[in-house]
Amino acid sequence: MRIAGYLSITLSCWLAACAPAPLTENNDPAASDSSNNLLYAVAWKQTAAEYEALYLQGFNMARLQVQQALANRNSTDKPLAVISDLDDTLLLAHDYWGYLINADRDFFDDIAWDRWIAEQGVFPSPGALEFLRYCASNGIEVFYVTNRDQGDITFDLALQSLQTAGFPYADAEHLTVLRETSNKEAVQDSIRENHKVVVMLGDNLNDFSRKFYVTDVSERKNLVHGEQARFGQDYIIFPNPTDGHWIRAIFGESEPIASAQNRTILKAAATLRAWVPSG
């Protein structure tokens, strides 16, 4: 028992010493004294078979829509197409989120993200490569629309991400990068002018329609229920518990700063419904 305890302490000290130094100054020194808000979400991304199953399920549903479109296609139809978001839809960033945990970050860090993106550490989500190759083999074009922003090199980095992942249609014609807006509707409408869009893929409601771009939690939910029939049909949504416009609905911005006030706001959101034992 003494040896085991010694080894445990030694291992803990070694892990602490080897943890990467943060890339930026922490906005709130109290962060390291509290439980990291990201722990459960990132642990789920990193380990849960259920997380991967949701991707496989989503791409299976997308394939069914493609198969149906192919079966019903006629000679007068426009060419068929799929529109997809990139990050947390086709490409995953587990290493980035693991870095934040090790660096005691509990909110998104733009500086670290931009540096990490430049190193091309993203990898295909479960089922993404197989689905996209199925589309390509059946003559269905894939258009990628993302609102990344790493400055002037953003487009080149995004294109390299697609090519490194081995995705089809990884070229300038099929990739759109929106650096100054998250509104994808103009691009989507432009694609529809010459193509019949079979299905859209995203991890964020705003990937499908700008109508979802609201900052009220209840309103977003009501809009989803109003579009119930489209999910699993026109819209295939993938899980993302760490970032997105669901955070904007809580804080009023998609990337709130790390602060004690924002941790209080997050706790209030997490306890929106909470049991209070009687007696």
Stockholm file with secondary structure:
# STOCKHOLM 1.0

chainA/1-279         MRIAGYLSITLSCWLAACAPAPLTENNDPAASDSSNNLLYAVAWKQTAAEYEALYLQGFNMARLQVQQALANRNSTDKPLAVISDLDDTLLLAHDYWGYLINADRDFFDDIAWDRWIAEQGVFPSPGALEFLRYCASNGIEVFYVTNRDQGDITFDLALQSLQTAGFPYADAEHLTVLRETSNKEAVQDSIRENHKVVVMLGDNLNDFSRKFYVTDVSERKNLVHGEQARFGQDYIIFPNPTDGHWIRAIFGESEPIASAQNRTILKAAATLRAWVPSG
#=GR chainA/1-279 SS CHHHHHHHHHHHHHHHHHSCCCSSCCSCGGGGGSCCTTHHHHHHHHHCHHHHHHHHHHHHHHHHHHHHHHHHCCTTSCCEEEEECCBTTTEECHHHHHHHHHTTCCSCCHHHHHHHHHTTCCEECTTHHHHHHHHHHTTCEEEEEECCCCGGGHHHHHHHHHHHHTCTTCSTTTEEECSSCCCCHHHHHHHHHHSEEEEEEESSGGGTCGGGCCSCHHHHHHHHHHTGGGBTTTEEECCCSSSSHHHHHHHSSSSCCCCHHHHHHHHHHHTSSCCCCCC
#=GC SS_cons         CHHHHHHHHHHHHHHHHHSCCCSSCCSCGGGGGSCCTTHHHHHHHHHCHHHHHHHHHHHHHHHHHHHHHHHHCCTTSCCEEEEECCBTTTEECHHHHHHHHHTTCCSCCHHHHHHHHHTTCCEECTTHHHHHHHHHHTTCEEEEEECCCCGGGHHHHHHHHHHHHTCTTCSTTTEEECSSCCCCHHHHHHHHHHSEEEEEEESSGGGTCGGGCCSCHHHHHHHHHHTGGGBTTTEEECCCSSSSHHHHHHHSSSSCCCCHHHHHHHHHHHTSSCCCCCC
//
